[in-house]
Amino acid sequence: MRRLSTASSLFLSVLVVSMFTLSTLPAHAADDHEKWITSWTGSVHGPYPVGNPSAQPDLGLAFPDAKAGAHDQSFRMIVRPDVWGRQTRIRLSNAMGAKAVTFDGAFVGLQLSGSALIAETNRAVKFGGKPSVTVPPGKSVWSDPVALDFADPSSTRLLTGRKLAVSFHVVGDSGPMTWHAKALTSSYVTLPGAGARGDAESEIAFPFATASWYFLDAVDMMVPADTRLVVAFGDSITDGTASTLNGDDRWPDVLSRRLHAAYGEKVAVVNAGIGGNQIAGPAEYGPDKPFPGGPAASQRIDRDVLSLSGVSAIIWLEGINDFSKNGNREAEPVKATMRAVVEHIRATQPKIKIFGATVVSALGSTSAAHGFPEQDEKRKSLNAFIRTSGIFDGVFDFDTVTLDPKTGGMRPEFVPENTLGGPGDKLHPNRLGYQTMGMSVDLRTLLGK
């Protein structure tokens, strides 16, 4: 058995006492030729409204009291499964809750447009054979499998790119809400007190739009057993800041479309980015000590990546926030934590391939926390470690393809942003920048074929 480094041992000790204990549901397949694979994920943090949403509408009428959270109301979360199967299941999270939350009236259906569904595709969801489930604070729960008769093997390819509407009702007051702030996808919420409306096919029941996801953090599909899953793990540049609202043009989305074009439905990509996330910090994180960027990568790797179904590979792009004025860390502790996380993955799931991605430049950024020369020197040091340490199975050099060698900052054509328009912040690439990043990943290196 491999002996772990001191840093890794300390990291594992932290995991033992981590607040993010998970309920589990043993995966089961219809036969030996199928398996569960996570087809969508949105890493949770919070509690609402702590986070870094993009293009968020005013939610004062939907959630008038953040501490009380949702009140007897229904959510319709719109997500894009990267592959489809004839069965699905969902995971609801109360990771950042201060009290138990009861969910009922859960459904999954095929989105038509907005909050409307395609007629006769909405299917009821149960939990342990029951129509409701109570999730304690700090926990999550998987639903029972749900048959998707509209997703038979002959039609799953035609469903690629279509969106699933996951609806559920919060009974009473939820208290502080677990969420993923930067969805960059429109989802929908009812009025407080509207009750269980997840069975509604029309848009009338869901008057409020949100650019975030609440409580839902994973969707699995039953797929052929040889299907492979790539998890993109990181911060806002993986989460998609400055990409296009509802455009699905983050770099993992671009990579996904390339993989589907090359390998059909045999590969899926999911996004485990959190805007503002750091590798090594904050040291403490929880409902009473929230941080907009969520728990450190070292604290969330088990919950947000290793607990997902069928993971084959991870692409890890992160580090710029550790060197910002909010993080203010030296390069060496960040490298040590990165090494410890990689060792932990190899010790617990040795078949997973781990790829490092070099960190793009933020030099000259207009963001108050970024853009100064000391940050850039630390970034270069971390990139040298990623390229030469040998801890990864391969490296994707996003730095090289986004760097303007004349200025040391981001290439100028990648700066004007797409989410809100405007001049951009020289920290987050725009649609063109994300396209370039996603196109630069060598598929043969990623899949080993």
C-alpha positions in Angstrom: 0.0 0.0 0.0 1.3 3.4 -0.9 2.4 5.6 2.0 0.8 9.1 2.0 2.7 12.3 2.5 2.3 14.3 5.7 0.2 16.9 3.8 -2.0 14.1 2.5 -2.4 12.6 5.9 -3.5 16.0 7.3 -5.9 16.4 4.4 -7.5 13.0 5.1 -7.8 13.9 8.8 -9.8 17.0 7.8 -12.1 14.8 5.6 -13.0 12.6 8.6 -14.4 15.5 10.5 -15.8 17.3 7.4 -19.4 18.6 7.7 -20.3 17.1 4.3 -21.4 13.6 5.3 -23.5 12.1 2.5 -26.3 9.6 2.5 -25.7 6.9 -0.1 -27.8 4.8 -2.3 -26.2 1.7 -3.7 -26.0 1.9 -7.5 -28.0 -0.8 -9.2 -28.2 -1.6 -12.9 -30.9 -3.4 -14.9 -28.2 -5.8 -16.1 -24.5 -6.2 -16.3 -24.4 -4.1 -19.5 -25.6 -0.9 -17.8 -24.6 1.4 -15.0 -25.4 4.7 -13.3 -23.4 7.6 -14.5 -23.7 11.2 -13.3 -25.0 13.2 -16.3 -25.3 16.6 -14.7 -24.0 18.2 -11.5 -24.0 21.6 -9.8 -21.7 21.8 -6.8 -23.6 23.3 -3.9 -22.5 25.9 -1.4 -24.1 28.9 0.4 -26.4 29.3 2.2 -28.4 31.6 -0.2 -27.7 34.4 -0.9 -23.9 33.9 -0.2 -22.2 33.2 -3.5 -21.3 34.7 -6.8 -24.3 34.5 -9.1 -24.2 36.0 -12.6 -27.2 37.8 -14.2 -29.4 37.1 -11.2 -32.9 38.7 -11.3 -34.4 40.4 -8.3 -35.7 37.5 -6.1 -37.2 39.7 -3.3 -40.7 38.5 -4.0 -39.7 34.8 -4.3 -37.6 34.7 -1.2 -38.5 37.7 1.0 -36.5 36.3 4.0 -33.2 34.5 3.3 -33.1 33.0 6.8 -36.6 31.5 6.4 -35.7 30.4 2.9 -38.4 28.8 0.7 -41.9 28.8 2.2 -44.4 26.1 0.9 -43.2 26.7 -2.7 -42.1 24.7 -5.7 -38.9 24.8 -7.7 -38.4 23.9 -11.3 -34.7 23.5 -11.9 -33.6 23.3 -15.6 -30.5 21.2 -16.2 -28.9 19.8 -19.3 -28.0 16.1 -18.9 -24.9 15.4 -21.0 -26.1 11.9 -21.8 -29.6 10.4 -21.5 -30.7 7.0 -20.4 -33.9 5.1 -19.9 -33.8 5.6 -16.2 -32.8 8.6 -14.1 -32.4 9.6 -10.5 -31.8 12.9 -8.7 -29.8 14.0 -5.6 -31.2 16.6 -3.3 -28.8 18.3 -0.9 -29.3 20.1 2.4 -25.5 20.5 2.9 -25.8 24.1 4.0 -29.1 23.8 5.9 -29.7 24.7 9.5 -32.7 22.5 9.8 -34.2 19.4 8.2 -36.0 20.1 4.9 -38.9 18.0 3.7 -39.4 17.6 -0.1 -42.4 16.2 -1.9 -44.2 16.7 -5.2 -41.0 15.8 -7.1 -41.1 15.3 -10.9 -38.8 15.1 -13.8 -39.9 16.1 -17.3 -38.6 17.3 -20.7 -38.5 21.1 -20.9 -40.4 22.7 -23.8 -39.3 26.3 -23.2 -39.0 28.5 -20.1 -40.8 26.7 -17.3 -43.2 24.8 -19.6 -42.9 21.1 -20.2 -43.5 18.9 -23.3 -46.9 17.3 -22.7 -47.0 13.9 -21.1 -43.2 13.7 -20.3 -43.5 14.6 -16.6 -42.8 11.7 -14.3 -43.2 11.4 -10.5 -40.2 10.9 -8.3 -40.2 8.8 -5.1 -37.7 8.4 -2.3 -37.5 4.9 -0.8 -40.9 4.2 -2.3 -42.5 7.2 -0.8 -43.6 10.5 -2.3 -41.7 12.6 0.3 -38.3 12.7 2.0 -36.9 14.7 4.9 -33.2 15.6 4.5 -31.3 16.5 7.7 -28.9 19.5 7.7 -25.5 18.6 6.2 -27.0 15.6 4.3 -28.1 14.7 0.8 -30.4 11.9 -0.6 -30.8 10.1 -3.9 -34.2 9.4 -5.3 -35.5 6.1 -6.5 -34.9 5.4 -10.2 -37.5 7.0 -12.5 -38.3 5.4 -15.9 -38.0 7.7 -18.9 -40.0 6.0 -21.6 -39.3 8.8 -24.0 -35.6 8.1 -23.7 -35.4 4.6 -25.2 -32.1 3.7 -26.8 -33.3 4.7 -30.3 -34.0 8.3 -29.1 -31.2 9.1 -26.6 -28.9 10.6 -29.2 -31.7 12.9 -30.4 -32.1 14.1 -26.8 -28.5 15.2 -26.5 -28.6 18.9 -25.7 -32.2 18.9 -24.5 -32.9 20.0 -21.0 -34.6 18.2 -18.1 -36.9 20.0 -15.7 -36.5 18.8 -12.2 -39.4 20.0 -10.0 -40.0 19.6 -6.3 -41.9 21.2 -3.4 -40.5 22.4 -0.1 -42.9 21.7 2.7 -43.2 24.6 5.2 -40.1 26.7 5.7 -36.8 25.4 4.4 -34.5 27.6 6.5 -31.2 28.6 4.9 -31.1 27.2 1.4 -28.3 25.2 -0.2 -27.7 26.4 -3.7 -25.4 26.8 -6.7 -25.2 30.5 -7.4 -23.7 30.7 -10.9 -26.0 28.4 -12.9 -26.0 30.7 -16.0 -29.2 28.8 -16.8 -32.7 30.1 -16.2 -34.7 28.0 -13.7 -38.0 28.8 -12.1 -39.8 29.2 -8.7 -43.4 29.6 -7.6 -44.8 32.2 -5.3 -44.3 31.5 -1.5 -47.3 29.5 -0.3 -48.2 28.2 -3.7 -47.8 24.6 -2.6 -46.8 21.6 -4.6 -46.9 22.5 -8.4 -44.3 20.1 -9.8 -47.0 18.2 -11.8 -47.9 21.4 -13.8 -47.0 21.2 -17.4 -47.7 24.9 -18.2 -45.5 27.9 -17.3 -48.2 29.7 -15.3 -47.3 28.1 -11.9 -43.7 29.4 -12.0 -43.7 33.2 -12.3 -40.2 33.8 -11.0 -37.0 33.2 -12.9 -33.6 32.6 -11.3 -30.1 32.2 -12.6 -29.2 29.7 -9.9 -29.9 26.1 -8.9 -31.3 25.3 -5.4 -31.1 22.0 -3.4 -30.6 19.8 -6.6 -26.9 18.9 -7.0 -26.8 15.8 -9.3 -28.7 13.8 -11.9 -27.8 10.3 -12.8 -28.7 8.3 -15.9 -28.7 4.6 -16.6 -26.4 4.1 -19.6 -24.3 1.4 -21.3 -21.5 0.1 -19.0 -18.7 1.4 -21.2 -19.8 5.0 -21.0 -17.1 7.2 -19.5 -17.4 10.4 -17.4 -15.1 13.4 -17.3 -15.5 15.9 -14.4 -14.4 19.5 -14.8 -13.3 20.7 -11.4 -12.4 24.2 -10.5 -13.5 27.8 -9.9 -15.4 30.5 -11.9 -13.5 29.9 -15.1 -14.9 26.4 -15.1 -18.3 27.6 -13.7 -18.5 29.9 -16.7 -18.3 33.5 -15.6 -18.6 35.8 -18.6 -19.9 33.1 -20.9 -23.4 33.4 -22.3 -26.5 33.1 -20.2 -28.4 30.0 -21.3 -25.7 29.5 -24.0 -24.0 26.4 -22.6 -20.7 27.7 -23.9 -18.4 27.2 -20.9 -15.2 25.4 -21.8 -16.5 22.1 -20.4 -19.6 22.5 -22.7 -17.3 23.0 -25.7 -15.3 19.9 -24.7 -18.5 17.9 -24.3 -19.7 18.7 -27.8 -16.3 17.7 -29.2 -16.4 14.4 -27.4 -19.9 13.6 -28.5 -18.9 14.4 -32.1 -16.0 12.1 -31.9 -17.3 9.3 -29.7 -21.1 9.6 -29.7 -22.9 9.0 -26.4 -20.0 7.0 -24.9 -18.5 10.0 -23.0 -20.1 12.5 -20.7 -18.7 15.8 -19.2 -20.1 17.4 -16.0 -19.2 20.7 -14.4 -18.1 20.8 -10.8 -16.9 24.4 -10.8 -17.8 27.0 -8.1 -17.2 30.7 -8.7 -14.6 32.1 -6.3 -13.4 28.6 -5.3 -9.9 28.1 -3.9 -7.7 25.1 -3.6 -6.5 25.6 0.0 -9.0 27.9 1.6 -10.9 29.0 3.5 -9.7 27.1 6.5 -13.2 27.0 8.0 -16.4 26.8 6.1 -20.0 26.1 7.0 -23.5 27.5 7.5 -22.3 29.7 10.3 -19.1 30.7 8.4 -20.1 31.0 4.8 -17.7 32.0 2.0 -18.9 33.1 -1.5 -16.5 30.7 -3.2 -17.7 27.7 -1.3 -15.6 25.1 0.6 -12.0 24.7 -0.4 -11.3 22.2 -3.2 -9.5 20.0 -0.6 -12.7 20.0 1.5 -15.2 19.3 -1.3 -13.4 16.8 -3.6 -15.2 13.8 -2.0 -18.7 15.4 -2.1 -18.5 17.1 -5.5 -16.4 14.7 -7.5 -15.7 11.3 -5.9 -19.3 10.7 -4.8 -20.5 11.1 -8.4 -21.4 7.9 -10.3 -19.0 6.4 -12.8 -16.2 9.0 -12.8 -13.4 8.1 -15.3 -11.3 11.3 -15.4 -11.0 14.7 -13.7 -9.7 17.9 -15.3 -8.6 20.3 -12.5 -8.3 24.0 -13.3 -7.8 26.2 -10.2 -5.5 28.4 -8.2 -6.0 32.0 -9.2 -8.3 32.7 -6.2 -5.7 31.4 -3.7 -3.4 34.2 -4.9 -6.0 36.9 -4.9 -6.3 39.5 -2.2 -9.1 37.4 -0.8 -6.9 34.3 -0.6 -3.4 35.9 -0.2 -1.6 32.6 -0.1 2.0 31.7 -1.1 2.5 29.3 -3.9 4.1 26.5 -1.9 1.1 25.7 0.4 -1.2 25.7 -2.6 1.1 23.2 -4.4 1.2 21.0 -1.3 -2.5 21.0 -1.0 -2.9 20.2 -4.7 -0.5 17.3 -4.3 -2.4 16.0 -1.3 -5.7 16.1 -3.1 -4.3 14.1 -6.0 -2.8 11.5 -3.6 -6.2 11.2 -1.9 -7.9 10.6 -5.2 -5.4 8.0 -6.2 -5.6 6.3 -2.8 -9.4 6.1 -2.8 -10.3 5.7 -6.5 -7.0 4.7 -8.3 -8.7 4.0 -11.7 -9.6 7.7 -12.1 -7.3 9.6 -14.5 -6.3 13.1 -13.2 -5.4 15.9 -15.5 -4.0 19.2 -14.5 -4.9 22.4 -16.4 -2.6 25.5 -16.2 -4.1 28.6 -14.7 -4.9 31.5 -17.1 -3.5 35.0 -16.5 -5.4 37.7 -14.6 -2.6 40.3 -15.0 -4.1 43.8 -15.3 -7.6 42.6 -14.3 -10.1 45.3 -13.3 -11.3 43.1 -10.5 -10.3 44.6 -7.1 -9.0 41.3 -5.8 -7.0 40.3 -8.9 -4.5 41.6 -11.5 -1.4 42.6 -9.5 2.1 41.4 -10.4 2.7 39.3 -7.2 -0.4 37.2 -8.0 0.9 36.6 -11.5 4.3 35.4 -10.2 2.6 32.9 -7.9 0.4 31.8 -10.8 3.4 31.1 -12.9 5.0 29.1 -10.1 1.9 27.0 -9.7 1.7 26.4 -13.5 5.4 25.3 -13.5 4.4 22.8 -10.8 1.4 21.6 -12.8 3.5 21.1 -15.9 6.5 19.4 -14.3 5.7 17.8 -11.0 4.6 14.5 -12.6 1.6 14.1 -10.3 -0.9 14.3 -13.1 -1.7 11.8 -15.9 -1.5 14.7 -18.4 -1.6 18.5 -18.6 -3.8 20.8 -20.7 -2.2 24.1 -21.2 -5.0 26.7 -21.0 -2.4 29.3 -20.1 -0.6 29.1 -23.4 -3.7 29.3 -25.5 -5.2 32.3 -23.7 -2.1 34.4 -23.0 -1.2 37.6 -24.8 2.7 37.4 -24.9 2.9 41.1 -25.5 1.2 42.1 -22.2 1.3 38.9 -20.1 -2.4 39.2 -19.6 -5.4 37.7 -21.4 -5.6 37.9 -25.2 -7.6 41.0 -26.0 -10.2 39.2 -28.1 -11.1 37.0 -25.1 -11.8 40.0 -22.8 -15.2 41.6 -23.7 -17.8 39.5 -21.7 -20.9 37.8 -22.9 -23.1 37.4 -19.8 -23.9 41.1 -19.3 -21.9 42.7 -22.1 -19.3 45.4 -21.4 -15.5 45.5 -21.4 -14.9 42.4 -19.4 -12.5 42.0 -16.4 -9.4 40.5 -18.0 -9.9 37.6 -15.5 -12.7 35.5 -17.1 -12.6 34.5 -20.8 -15.6 35.3 -22.9 -17.3 32.9 -25.3 -14.5 32.9 -27.7 -11.9 32.3 -25.0 -13.9 29.4 -23.6 -14.2 28.0 -27.1 -10.5 28.2 -27.5 -9.9 26.4 -24.2 -12.4 23.6 -24.9 -10.9 23.1 -28.4 -7.4 22.9 -27.0 -7.9 19.7 -25.0 -6.3 16.8 -26.7 -9.0 14.1 -26.8 -6.6 11.2 -27.2 -4.7 12.3 -24.1 -7.9 12.6 -22.2 -9.4 9.3 -23.1 -6.2 7.3 -23.7 -7.4 6.4 -27.2 
